[in-house]
Amino acid sequence: MNDLIIQNIKELILPKSTERPLKGKELGELNITENGTVVVKNGKIVYAGEHSDAYEATETIDATDKVVSPALVEAHTHLVHGGSREHEMSLKRQGVSYLEILEQGGGILSTVEATRKATEEALFKKAEKNLLTMMEHGVLAVESKSGYGLDKENELKQLRVSNRLAEKYNLDMKHTFLGPHAVPKDAESNQDFLQEMIDLLPEVKAYADFADIFCETGVFTVEESKKYMEAAKALGFDVKIHADEIDPLGGLELAIDENAISADHLVASSTEGKEKLKNSDTVAVLLPGTTFYLGKESYADARGMLDNDGAIAIATDFNPGSCVTNNLQLVMSIAALKLKLSPNEIWNAVTVNAAKAIDIDAGTINQGDKANIVIWDAPNHEYIPYHYGINHAEKVIKDGKVLIDNRIKLEQ
């Protein structure tokens, strides 16, 4: 006997299972089955496709007039951090620059200070609350970065928290060491601090899947980033890079040359960098919510990347300074409006391609896959990015069991 049947699904979203990320025009190819059926047994997909009455189960969910998809994949977050920076919003509104805010003791270094002061338990409780909000909004696979400790003790503290969260919720979660995220006030030099983070790599290997670095003007150069990435790769890390967010330094080109699993931000990436995506499986993780939150007009050139047969994914960049949202659905809307992506492209970018960007088995619901599914209170797949700013996830199903039922919560 099967455990669960979801029946009468108005639209069943079935992204392709592929060995590599979807590239170029492939991103717009999305299998959508009308009047679909999904069957689950022992936490795995038994069947997902056209309507079928051939199966029996102990539980049936009627999804009439609903959309069903794989659970969303959140490919870029700064989940574990101390403090908050709401006071900076009024300063930004007054035209105070980020560098001026930094000089006043704000910006990323204020988050570093708050993270260092926080106990591991306090960080755990704060991150857990934000993680649960992500899950309520349909996310069941998450990447979580460190990067607000900037020293051995506090970087390890952040990584331990994200590992504990993954264990507590038996969650598909990848952990990223982002020690070279900024340069602390007490560093002798950028180069000395970078070497300190390189020396820390062997110790964080037990807690982190990826090594990441912020390659940007005033932080780390392309040459410094290359040195770090090659040191990490020599120890068995897959590498990522925050690149070309402000200036076109060549971070995307470096990511491709180093076979990085992803390059993230890419607002200012060069034409040459976008052209190099054609022959690479490095995923360009675009973060339009950050550009929106910072009030900037220039967004990453998603269409140019796809025209060059690049692979892109979409993520929130959830963090306390430049993108304070853990609602990936909202960022899907921003991707439609500002990156000019189609609904099909967006769905693939937050499922199968996002999974490729963090090397995790998620984002599809084919036979044998984990039964991590969302039932959406929406008439079709286009409606979710269209009706922005709210939570359309009605039921979030993890390993074949209803984990979150937002409709019951609302009725209560």
KOLGUMAR-994002 format. One line per 8 residues: their letters; for each residue x, y, z of N, C-alpha, C. Coordinates in steps of 0.2 Angstrom, whole numbers, plus 5000, padded with zeros to 4 digits. Layout:
<pts>
A> X:Y:Z:X:Y:Z:X:Y:Z | ...
</pts>
This chain:
<pts>
MNDLIIQN> 5004:4994:5000:5000:5000:5000:5004:5006:5000 | 5003:5011:4996:5006:5017:4996:5004:5022:5002 | 5008:5027:5003:5007:5031:5009:5002:5037:5007 | 5003:5040:5001:5000:5046:4999:4999:5046:4992 | 4993:5049:4990:4991:5051:4983:4989:5058:4983 | 4992:5062:4979:4989:5069:4977:4986:5068:4971 | 4979:5070:4971:4975:5068:4965:4972:5075:4962 | 4970:5075:4956:4966:5080:4953:4970:5087:4953
IKELILPK> 4977:5086:4952:4981:5092:4952:4980:5096:4945 | 4978:5102:4946:4977:5106:4940:4983:5107:4936 | 4989:5109:4939:4995:5109:4935:5000:5106:4940 | 5004:5101:4937:5009:5097:4940:5016:5099:4937 | 5020:5102:4940:5026:5105:4937:5032:5100:4938 | 5035:5098:4933:5039:5092:4933:5046:5094:4929 | 5050:5098:4933:5057:5100:4930:5061:5094:4927 | 5065:5094:4922:5069:5089:4920:5074:5087:4925
STERPLKG> 5075:5080:4925:5081:5078:4929:5087:5077:4924 | 5092:5081:4925:5098:5081:4921:5104:5081:4925 | 5110:5078:4922:5116:5078:4925:5119:5085:4926 | 5118:5089:4921:5121:5096:4922:5115:5101:4922 | 5117:5107:4924:5111:5112:4924:5108:5114:4917 | 5102:5116:4917:5099:5118:4911:5102:5125:4909 | 5104:5125:4902:5107:5131:4900:5103:5134:4894 | 5104:5140:4893:5101:5144:4888:5094:5143:4887
KELGELNI> 5092:5141:4881:5084:5140:4880:5081:5134:4884 | 5086:5129:4886:5083:5124:4890:5080:5126:4896 | 5082:5132:4899:5079:5135:4905:5071:5136:4904 | 5069:5137:4898:5062:5139:4897:5058:5133:4896 | 5061:5127:4896:5058:5120:4894:5055:5117:4901 | 5049:5117:4902:5046:5115:4909:5040:5110:4907 | 5041:5104:4910:5035:5100:4909:5030:5101:4914 | 5024:5103:4911:5018:5104:4915:5012:5099:4913
TENGTVVV> 5010:5095:4918:5005:5090:4916:4998:5093:4920 | 4993:5093:4916:4986:5095:4918:4983:5089:4921 | 4979:5090:4926:4975:5085:4929:4980:5079:4931 | 4985:5081:4935:4990:5076:4937:4989:5072:4943 | 4993:5067:4944:4993:5063:4950:5000:5062:4952 | 5001:5062:4959:5008:5060:4962:5006:5055:4967 | 5011:5050:4967:5010:5044:4972:5016:5043:4976 | 5016:5042:4982:5022:5042:4987:5022:5036:4991
KNGKIVYA> 5027:5033:4992:5028:5027:4997:5035:5028:5000 | 5035:5027:5006:5041:5027:5010:5046:5033:5009 | 5042:5039:5008:5046:5045:5007:5048:5046:5000 | 5047:5042:4995:5049:5043:4989:5044:5043:4984 | 5045:5046:4978:5040:5046:4973:5039:5040:4969 | 5033:5037:4969:5032:5031:4965:5030:5033:4958 | 5026:5038:4958:5023:5040:4951:5021:5047:4951 | 5023:5051:4946:5021:5058:4945:5020:5059:4938
GEHSDAYE> 5014:5061:4936:5012:5062:4929:5005:5063:4928 | 5002:5060:4922:4995:5061:4920:4991:5058:4925 | 4984:5060:4926:4979:5057:4930:4979:5049:4930 | 4979:5046:4936:4979:5039:4936:4975:5037:4942 | 4971:5032:4941:4967:5029:4946:4970:5022:4948 | 4976:5020:4946:4978:5014:4947:4982:5012:4953 | 4982:5018:4957:4986:5017:4964:4981:5018:4970 | 4982:5015:4975:4979:5016:4982:4984:5018:4987
ATETIDAT> 4981:5022:4992:4986:5024:4997:4982:5025:5003 | 4985:5025:5009:4982:5027:5015:4979:5034:5016 | 4982:5038:5012:4980:5045:5013:4980:5048:5006 | 4974:5052:5004:4973:5055:4998:4972:5063:4999 | 4976:5067:4995:4975:5074:4995:4972:5076:4989 | 4966:5080:4989:4963:5082:4983:4966:5089:4981 | 4969:5090:4976:4973:5096:4974:4969:5099:4968 | 4962:5099:4968:4958:5102:4963:4960:5110:4963
DKVVSPAL> 4961:5112:4957:4962:5119:4956:4969:5122:4960 | 4973:5117:4961:4980:5118:4964:4986:5117:4959 | 4991:5120:4961:4997:5118:4957:5002:5114:4962 | 5005:5109:4959:5010:5105:4963:5017:5105:4960 | 5022:5106:4964:5029:5107:4961:5034:5103:4966 | 5040:5102:4964:5045:5101:4969:5046:5106:4974 | 5048:5105:4980:5049:5110:4985:5055:5114:4982 | 5055:5121:4984:5060:5126:4981:5067:5124:4984
VEAHTHLV> 5072:5127:4980:5079:5126:4982:5082:5133:4983 | 5084:5134:4989:5087:5141:4991:5094:5140:4991 | 5097:5143:4985:5104:5142:4984:5109:5147:4986 | 5107:5152:4990:5112:5157:4992:5109:5161:4998 | 5111:5159:5004:5109:5163:5010:5114:5164:5015 | 5113:5169:5019:5118:5171:5025:5113:5170:5031 | 5111:5164:5032:5106:5162:5037:5108:5163:5044 | 5114:5162:5046:5117:5162:5053:5120:5169:5054
HGGSREHE> 5117:5173:5058:5120:5180:5059:5117:5182:5065 | 5121:5187:5068:5118:5190:5074:5116:5197:5072 | 5111:5200:5077:5109:5207:5076:5105:5208:5070 | 5103:5215:5069:5100:5217:5063:5102:5224:5062 | 5100:5227:5056:5102:5234:5054:5097:5238:5051 | 5091:5238:5054:5085:5241:5052:5086:5249:5052 | 5091:5251:5057:5092:5258:5057:5095:5261:5051 | 5099:5257:5047:5102:5259:5041:5097:5261:5035
MSLKRQGV> 5091:5259:5036:5086:5260:5030:5085:5268:5030 | 5084:5271:5036:5083:5278:5036:5089:5282:5033 | 5095:5279:5035:5101:5283:5033:5102:5282:5025 | 5100:5276:5022:5101:5276:5015:5096:5280:5012 | 5090:5281:5015:5085:5285:5012:5087:5292:5012 | 5091:5294:5016:5094:5301:5017:5100:5302:5012 | 5102:5297:5008:5107:5297:5004:5114:5296:5007 | 5114:5293:5013:5121:5291:5016:5123:5285:5012
SYLEILEQ> 5129:5285:5010:5132:5280:5006:5134:5274:5011 | 5135:5268:5007:5137:5262:5011:5144:5263:5015 | 5148:5266:5011:5155:5268:5014:5154:5272:5020 | 5150:5277:5020:5149:5282:5026:5146:5278:5031 | 5141:5274:5030:5138:5269:5035:5143:5265:5038 | 5148:5262:5034:5153:5258:5037:5158:5262:5042 | 5159:5268:5040:5163:5273:5044:5160:5274:5050 | 5153:5274:5051:5150:5276:5057:5149:5270:5061
GGGILSTV> 5152:5264:5059:5152:5258:5063:5146:5253:5061 | 5143:5255:5055:5137:5251:5053:5140:5246:5047 | 5135:5244:5043:5137:5239:5038:5139:5232:5040 | 5142:5229:5036:5144:5222:5037:5148:5221:5044 | 5152:5226:5045:5156:5225:5051:5152:5226:5058 | 5146:5229:5057:5142:5229:5063:5138:5222:5064 | 5137:5219:5059:5134:5212:5059:5140:5207:5062 | 5146:5208:5060:5152:5204:5062:5152:5205:5070
EATRKATE> 5152:5211:5072:5152:5212:5080:5146:5209:5083 | 5140:5210:5080:5134:5206:5084:5135:5199:5084 | 5138:5196:5078:5138:5189:5078:5144:5186:5083 | 5149:5190:5083:5154:5188:5088:5151:5188:5095 | 5147:5193:5097:5145:5194:5104:5139:5189:5105 | 5136:5186:5100:5130:5181:5101:5133:5175:5103 | 5129:5171:5108:5131:5164:5109:5129:5160:5104 | 5132:5154:5104:5129:5149:5099:5122:5148:5099
EALFKKAE> 5119:5147:5105:5112:5146:5106:5108:5151:5103 | 5110:5158:5105:5106:5163:5102:5106:5163:5094 | 5112:5162:5091:5112:5162:5084:5108:5156:5082 | 5108:5150:5085:5104:5145:5083:5096:5147:5083 | 5094:5150:5088:5087:5151:5089:5085:5156:5083 | 5089:5161:5082:5088:5166:5077:5088:5163:5070 | 5093:5159:5069:5093:5156:5062:5087:5151:5061 | 5085:5147:5066:5080:5143:5066:5073:5146:5064
KNLLTMME> 5072:5152:5067:5066:5155:5066:5066:5157:5058 | 5071:5160:5056:5072:5162:5049:5071:5156:5044 | 5074:5150:5046:5074:5144:5042:5067:5142:5042 | 5063:5142:5047:5056:5139:5047:5052:5144:5043 | 5053:5150:5042:5050:5155:5038:5051:5153:5031 | 5057:5151:5029:5059:5149:5022:5055:5142:5021 | 5055:5138:5025:5051:5131:5024:5044:5133:5024 | 5041:5137:5027:5034:5139:5027:5032:5141:5020
HGVLAVES> 5037:5144:5017:5036:5147:5010:5038:5142:5004 | 5039:5136:5006:5040:5131:5001:5047:5129:5000 | 5052:5131:5004:5059:5129:5003:5061:5123:5007 | 5064:5118:5004:5066:5112:5008:5073:5110:5007 | 5077:5114:5003:5084:5113:5002:5087:5120:5002 | 5092:5120:5006:5095:5127:5008:5103:5127:5008 | 5106:5132:5006:5113:5133:5007:5114:5139:5012 | 5118:5138:5016:5119:5143:5022:5127:5144:5022
KSGYGLDK> 5128:5151:5022:5135:5153:5023:5137:5156:5030 | 5144:5155:5031:5147:5159:5037:5149:5165:5034 | 5153:5169:5037:5156:5175:5034:5155:5181:5039 | 5152:5180:5044:5151:5186:5049:5155:5185:5056 | 5159:5180:5055:5164:5179:5061:5171:5182:5060 | 5173:5181:5054:5180:5183:5052:5185:5182:5056 | 5185:5176:5060:5190:5174:5064:5188:5166:5065 | 5193:5162:5067:5192:5155:5068:5186:5153:5073
ENELKQLR> 5186:5156:5079:5181:5155:5084:5174:5156:5081 | 5173:5162:5078:5166:5163:5076:5164:5161:5069 | 5168:5160:5065:5167:5156:5058:5165:5149:5060 | 5168:5146:5064:5166:5139:5066:5160:5139:5070 | 5159:5144:5074:5152:5144:5078:5146:5145:5073 | 5147:5149:5068:5142:5149:5063:5141:5143:5059 | 5146:5139:5057:5145:5133:5053:5142:5128:5058 | 5144:5128:5064:5141:5123:5069:5133:5124:5069
VSNRLAEK> 5131:5130:5069:5124:5131:5070:5121:5129:5064 | 5123:5130:5058:5120:5128:5052:5120:5120:5051 | 5125:5117:5053:5125:5110:5054:5120:5107:5059 | 5119:5110:5064:5114:5108:5069:5107:5109:5067 | 5106:5114:5063:5099:5115:5060:5098:5110:5055 | 5103:5108:5051:5101:5103:5046:5100:5096:5049 | 5103:5095:5055:5102:5088:5059:5096:5088:5062 | 5094:5094:5065:5087:5094:5069:5081:5093:5064
YNLDMKHT> 5082:5096:5058:5076:5096:5054:5077:5091:5048 | 5082:5087:5049:5084:5082:5043:5083:5085:5037 | 5086:5091:5036:5085:5095:5030:5091:5094:5025 | 5089:5094:5018:5094:5095:5013:5097:5102:5014 | 5103:5102:5016:5106:5108:5017:5114:5108:5016 | 5117:5113:5013:5124:5113:5011:5126:5119:5015 | 5133:5118:5017:5136:5123:5021:5142:5126:5018 | 5143:5133:5018:5148:5136:5014:5152:5140:5019
FLGPHAVP> 5159:5139:5019:5164:5143:5023:5165:5150:5018 | 5163:5155:5021:5164:5162:5018:5168:5166:5022 | 5174:5163:5025:5178:5167:5029:5180:5174:5026 | 5183:5174:5020:5185:5180:5017:5179:5184:5014 | 5174:5186:5018:5168:5190:5016:5170:5197:5017 | 5174:5199:5021:5176:5206:5022:5182:5206:5026 | 5185:5211:5027:5192:5212:5031:5190:5215:5037 | 5192:5212:5043:5190:5215:5049:5194:5221:5051
KDAESNQD> 5192:5225:5056:5195:5231:5057:5202:5230:5060 | 5203:5224:5063:5210:5223:5067:5215:5219:5062 | 5213:5218:5056:5218:5214:5052:5224:5219:5050 | 5230:5216:5049:5236:5219:5047:5235:5222:5040 | 5232:5217:5036:5231:5219:5029:5226:5214:5026 | 5224:5216:5020:5220:5211:5016:5223:5204:5015 | 5230:5205:5013:5233:5199:5012:5235:5194:5018 | 5236:5198:5024:5237:5194:5030:5231:5190:5032
FLQEMIDL> 5225:5194:5031:5219:5191:5033:5217:5185:5029 | 5218:5186:5022:5216:5181:5018:5221:5174:5019 | 5227:5175:5021:5231:5169:5023:5228:5166:5029 | 5226:5170:5034:5223:5167:5040:5217:5163:5038 | 5213:5165:5033:5207:5161:5031:5209:5155:5027 | 5214:5155:5023:5217:5150:5020:5219:5144:5025 | 5223:5147:5030:5225:5142:5035:5220:5139:5039 | 5214:5142:5039:5208:5139:5043:5205:5134:5039
LPEVKAYA> 5206:5134:5032:5202:5129:5028:5202:5122:5030 | 5208:5119:5032:5208:5112:5034:5203:5111:5040 | 5203:5115:5045:5199:5114:5051:5191:5115:5049 | 5189:5119:5044:5182:5120:5043:5180:5115:5038 | 5184:5111:5036:5182:5105:5031:5177:5101:5034 | 5178:5100:5040:5173:5095:5044:5166:5098:5044 | 5165:5104:5043:5159:5108:5044:5156:5111:5037 | 5160:5111:5032:5158:5115:5026:5159:5111:5020
DFADIFCE> 5154:5112:5015:5154:5108:5009:5158:5113:5003 | 5157:5119:5004:5160:5124:4999:5164:5129:5003 | 5169:5132:4999:5173:5138:5001:5171:5144:4996 | 5170:5149:4999:5167:5155:4995:5171:5161:4997 | 5172:5166:4992:5176:5172:4994:5172:5178:4990 | 5173:5184:4993:5170:5190:4990:5175:5194:4986 | 5175:5193:4980:5179:5196:4975:5176:5203:4973 | 5179:5208:4976:5176:5215:4974:5181:5220:4976
TGVFTVEE> 5180:5226:4973:5184:5232:4974:5184:5233:4982 | 5190:5234:4985:5190:5236:4992:5190:5230:4996 | 5189:5224:4993:5189:5218:4997:5194:5213:4995 | 5193:5208:4990:5198:5204:4988:5199:5204:4980 | 5205:5205:4978:5206:5205:4971:5205:5198:4967 | 5205:5199:4961:5204:5192:4957:5210:5188:4958 | 5216:5191:4959:5222:5187:4960:5222:5183:4967 | 5219:5187:4972:5219:5185:4979:5213:5179:4979
SKKYMEAA> 5208:5181:4976:5202:5176:4975:5205:5169:4972 | 5209:5170:4967:5211:5164:4964:5216:5160:4969 | 5220:5163:4972:5224:5160:4977:5220:5156:4982 | 5215:5159:4985:5210:5156:4990:5207:5150:4987 | 5204:5151:4981:5200:5146:4978:5204:5139:4976 | 5211:5141:4974:5215:5135:4972:5217:5131:4979 | 5218:5135:4984:5220:5132:4991:5214:5128:4993 | 5208:5130:4992:5202:5126:4994:5201:5120:4990
KALGFDVK> 5202:5121:4984:5201:5115:4979:5206:5110:4981 | 5212:5112:4983:5217:5107:4984:5216:5103:4990 | 5211:5105:4995:5209:5102:5001:5202:5098:4999 | 5200:5098:4993:5194:5095:4992:5187:5099:4992 | 5188:5105:4993:5182:5109:4993:5179:5110:4986 | 5173:5111:4984:5170:5114:4979:5170:5121:4980 | 5171:5126:4975:5172:5133:4977:5166:5137:4973 | 5165:5142:4977:5160:5147:4975:5163:5154:4975
IHADEIDP> 5160:5159:4972:5163:5166:4972:5157:5171:4972 | 5158:5176:4977:5154:5182:4976:5157:5187:4971 | 5154:5188:4965:5158:5191:4960:5154:5197:4956 | 5158:5202:4954:5155:5207:4950:5149:5210:4952 | 5148:5211:4959:5142:5214:4961:5142:5221:4960 | 5148:5225:4961:5148:5232:4960:5152:5234:4954 | 5158:5231:4953:5163:5232:4948:5164:5226:4944 | 5166:5227:4937:5167:5221:4933:5175:5219:4933
LGGLELAI> 5176:5216:4939:5183:5214:4940:5186:5208:4936 | 5181:5204:4934:5183:5198:4931:5182:5192:4935 | 5177:5193:4940:5176:5187:4945:5172:5181:4941 | 5168:5183:4937:5164:5178:4933:5169:5174:4929 | 5174:5177:4925:5179:5173:4922:5183:5169:4926 | 5185:5171:4932:5189:5167:4937:5185:5161:4939 | 5178:5162:4940:5174:5156:4942:5174:5151:4937 | 5174:5153:4931:5173:5148:4925:5180:5145:4925
DENAISAD> 5185:5149:4925:5192:5146:4924:5194:5141:4930 | 5191:5142:4936:5192:5138:4942:5187:5132:4942 | 5182:5132:4937:5177:5127:4938:5173:5127:4944 | 5172:5133:4946:5167:5134:4952:5161:5132:4951 | 5158:5129:4956:5151:5126:4956:5146:5132:4954 | 5147:5138:4957:5143:5144:4955:5147:5150:4956 | 5145:5155:4953:5147:5162:4953:5141:5166:4955 | 5141:5170:4960:5135:5173:4963:5135:5181:4962
HLVASSTE> 5129:5184:4961:5128:5191:4960:5129:5193:4953 | 5135:5195:4950:5136:5196:4943:5132:5201:4940 | 5131:5207:4944:5127:5212:4942:5131:5216:4936 | 5138:5216:4938:5142:5220:4933:5146:5216:4929 | 5145:5210:4928:5149:5205:4924:5150:5208:4917 | 5156:5206:4914:5158:5209:4907:5155:5205:4902 | 5154:5207:4896:5152:5204:4890:5156:5197:4889 | 5163:5198:4890:5167:5192:4890:5166:5187:4895
GKEKLKNS> 5164:5189:4901:5162:5184:4906:5156:5180:4904 | 5151:5184:4902:5145:5181:4900:5146:5176:4894 | 5150:5178:4889:5151:5173:4883:5155:5167:4886 | 5159:5167:4891:5162:5161:4893:5158:5156:4896 | 5152:5158:4898:5147:5154:4901:5145:5148:4896 | 5145:5150:4890:5143:5145:4885:5146:5138:4886 | 5153:5138:4887:5157:5132:4888:5158:5130:4895 | 5154:5132:4900:5154:5130:4907:5148:5128:4910
DTVAVLLP> 5149:5124:4915:5143:5122:4919:5143:5126:4926 | 5147:5131:4926:5146:5135:4932:5140:5138:4932 | 5136:5138:4938:5129:5141:4938:5130:5148:4940 | 5127:5153:4936:5126:5160:4938:5120:5161:4943 | 5122:5162:4949:5116:5162:4954:5115:5170:4955 | 5109:5172:4952:5107:5179:4952:5103:5180:4958 | 5104:5187:4961:5101:5189:4967:5097:5195:4966 | 5092:5195:4962:5088:5202:4961:5085:5205:4967
GTTFYLGK> 5084:5201:4972:5081:5204:4978:5086:5209:4981 | 5092:5208:4980:5097:5212:4983:5098:5219:4979 | 5097:5218:4973:5097:5224:4969:5091:5229:4970 | 5086:5225:4971:5079:5228:4973:5080:5232:4980 | 5082:5228:4984:5082:5231:4991:5087:5237:4992 | 5092:5236:4988:5097:5242:4988:5095:5248:4984 | 5089:5247:4981:5087:5253:4977:5091:5255:4971 | 5094:5250:4968:5098:5251:4962:5094:5249:4956
ESYADARG> 5096:5252:4950:5093:5252:4944:5096:5246:4939 | 5102:5245:4940:5105:5240:4936:5105:5233:4939 | 5102:5228:4935:5101:5221:4937:5106:5217:4933 | 5107:5211:4936:5111:5206:4932:5108:5205:4925 | 5112:5204:4920:5110:5203:4914:5108:5196:4912 | 5102:5194:4915:5100:5187:4915:5099:5185:4907 | 5096:5189:4903:5094:5187:4896:5101:5187:4893 | 5106:5191:4894:5112:5190:4890:5116:5184:4892
MLDNDGAI> 5115:5182:4898:5118:5175:4900:5115:5169:4897 | 5108:5170:4896:5105:5164:4893:5106:5164:4886 | 5106:5170:4883:5108:5171:4875:5115:5168:4874 | 5119:5168:4879:5126:5164:4878:5126:5157:4881 | 5120:5154:4881:5119:5147:4883:5122:5146:4890 | 5121:5151:4895:5123:5150:4901:5118:5147:4906 | 5120:5145:4912:5116:5142:4916:5114:5147:4922 | 5108:5148:4924:5107:5153:4929:5102:5150:4934
AIATDFNP> 5103:5152:4940:5098:5150:4946:5096:5157:4949 | 5091:5157:4953:5088:5162:4957:5088:5161:4964 | 5091:5165:4968:5091:5164:4976:5089:5171:4979 | 5088:5171:4986:5086:5177:4989:5092:5181:4991 | 5098:5178:4993:5104:5181:4997:5101:5184:5003 | 5097:5180:5007:5094:5182:5013:5100:5184:5018 | 5100:5190:5020:5105:5193:5025:5103:5199:5028 | 5106:5201:5033:5103:5207:5037:5105:5214:5035
GSCVTNNL> 5109:5214:5029:5110:5221:5027:5108:5223:5020 | 5108:5218:5015:5107:5220:5008:5101:5216:5005 | 5098:5211:5009:5092:5208:5006:5089:5205:5012 | 5084:5208:5015:5081:5205:5021:5075:5202:5020 | 5075:5197:5016:5069:5193:5015:5071:5186:5014 | 5067:5181:5018:5068:5174:5017:5062:5171:5013 | 5059:5175:5009:5053:5173:5004:5055:5173:4997 | 5057:5167:4995:5060:5166:4988:5054:5167:4983
QLVMSIAA> 5048:5166:4985:5042:5168:4981:5043:5175:4978 | 5044:5179:4983:5045:5187:4982:5050:5188:4977 | 5056:5184:4977:5061:5185:4973:5060:5182:4966 | 5056:5177:4966:5053:5175:4959:5049:5180:4956 | 5046:5184:4959:5042:5190:4956:5047:5195:4953 | 5052:5197:4958:5057:5202:4956:5061:5199:4949 | 5062:5193:4949:5065:5190:4943:5061:5191:4937 | 5055:5190:4938:5050:5191:4932:5050:5198:4930
LKLKLSPN> 5050:5203:4934:5049:5210:4933:5056:5213:4931 | 5061:5211:4934:5067:5215:4933:5073:5211:4929 | 5072:5204:4929:5077:5201:4925:5074:5198:4918 | 5067:5200:4918:5064:5198:4912:5064:5191:4910 | 5063:5187:4915:5063:5179:4915:5056:5177:4914 | 5054:5172:4910:5048:5169:4909:5046:5165:4915 | 5040:5163:4917:5038:5159:4922:5041:5152:4922 | 5042:5149:4916:5045:5143:4915:5052:5143:4917
EIWNAVTV> 5056:5149:4915:5063:5150:4917:5064:5151:4924 | 5059:5154:4927:5060:5155:4935:5059:5149:4939 | 5054:5145:4937:5053:5139:4940:5059:5134:4940 | 5062:5134:4934:5068:5130:4933:5074:5133:4937 | 5074:5139:4938:5079:5143:4941:5079:5142:4949 | 5073:5140:4952:5073:5140:4959:5072:5132:4961 | 5072:5128:4956:5072:5121:4957:5078:5117:4955 | 5077:5115:4949:5083:5110:4946:5089:5114:4946
NAAKAIDI> 5090:5120:4943:5096:5124:4943:5099:5126:4949 | 5094:5128:4954:5096:5130:4960:5100:5124:4964 | 5097:5118:4963:5100:5112:4966:5107:5111:4963 | 5108:5112:4956:5114:5111:4953:5119:5116:4956 | 5117:5122:4958:5121:5127:4961:5124:5125:4967 | 5121:5121:4971:5123:5119:4978:5124:5111:4978 | 5124:5108:4972:5126:5101:4971:5122:5097:4976 | 5115:5097:4976:5111:5094:4980:5106:5090:4976
DAGTINQG> 5103:5084:4979:5099:5080:4975:5092:5083:4977 | 5089:5088:4973:5083:5091:4975:5080:5094:4968 | 5074:5097:4969:5072:5101:4963:5068:5097:4958 | 5067:5091:4959:5063:5087:4954:5058:5082:4958 | 5053:5080:4955:5049:5075:4958:5047:5069:4953 | 5053:5066:4951:5052:5060:4947:5052:5053:4951 | 5051:5048:4948:5051:5041:4951:5057:5040:4954 | 5057:5039:4961:5063:5037:4965:5066:5043:4969
DKANIVIW> 5063:5049:4967:5066:5056:4970:5063:5056:4977 | 5066:5060:4982:5063:5061:4988:5056:5065:4987 | 5051:5063:4991:5045:5066:4990:5044:5073:4994 | 5048:5078:4992:5048:5085:4994:5044:5089:4989 | 5038:5091:4991:5033:5093:4987:5030:5099:4990 | 5027:5104:4986:5023:5109:4988:5017:5109:4984 | 5011:5110:4988:5005:5111:4985:5003:5118:4985 | 5002:5122:4980:5002:5129:4980:4994:5131:4979
DAPNHEYI> 4992:5136:4983:4985:5138:4982:4985:5143:4976 | 4986:5141:4970:4986:5145:4964:4983:5142:4958 | 4980:5145:4954:4977:5142:4948:4981:5139:4943 | 4987:5142:4942:4992:5140:4937:4999:5142:4940 | 5004:5139:4936:5011:5141:4938:5013:5148:4937 | 5010:5151:4932:5012:5158:4931:5009:5163:4937 | 5004:5161:4940:5001:5165:4945:5005:5167:4951 | 5010:5162:4953:5014:5163:4959:5019:5169:4958
PYHYGINH> 5023:5170:4953:5026:5176:4952:5022:5182:4951 | 5016:5181:4948:5012:5187:4946:5009:5190:4952 | 5006:5186:4957:5003:5189:4963:5009:5189:4968 | 5012:5195:4969:5018:5195:4973:5017:5197:4980 | 5022:5195:4984:5023:5197:4991:5019:5193:4996 | 5015:5188:4994:5012:5184:4999:5014:5177:4998 | 5012:5173:5003:5014:5166:5003:5009:5161:5000 | 5010:5158:4994:5005:5154:4990:5006:5147:4992
AEKVIKDG> 5011:5145:4996:5012:5138:4998:5006:5136:5003 | 5002:5131:5001:4997:5129:5005:4999:5123:5010 | 5002:5118:5007:5005:5112:5010:5012:5111:5008 | 5017:5110:5013:5024:5108:5012:5025:5101:5014 | 5026:5097:5009:5027:5090:5011:5034:5088:5010 | 5037:5085:5016:5044:5083:5016:5044:5075:5017 | 5048:5072:5013:5048:5065:5013:5041:5061:5014 | 5037:5064:5010:5030:5061:5009:5025:5062:5014
KVLIDNRI> 5027:5067:5019:5022:5068:5025:5021:5076:5025 | 5015:5078:5026:5014:5085:5027:5017:5088:5033 | 5022:5092:5032:5026:5095:5037:5023:5102:5039 | 5020:5106:5034:5017:5112:5036:5011:5113:5032 | 5006:5115:5035:4999:5116:5032:4997:5123:5034 | 4999:5127:5029:4997:5135:5031:4990:5136:5031 | 4986:5132:5027:4978:5133:5027:4975:5132:5034 | 4978:5126:5037:4975:5125:5044:4977:5130:5049
KLEQ> 4984:5133:5048:4986:5138:5053:4982:5144:5052 | 4980:5146:5046:4976:5152:5044:4969:5151:5047 | 4966:5145:5047:4959:5143:5049:4959:5144:5057 | 4965:5141:5060:4965:5141:5067:4965:5149:5070
</pts>
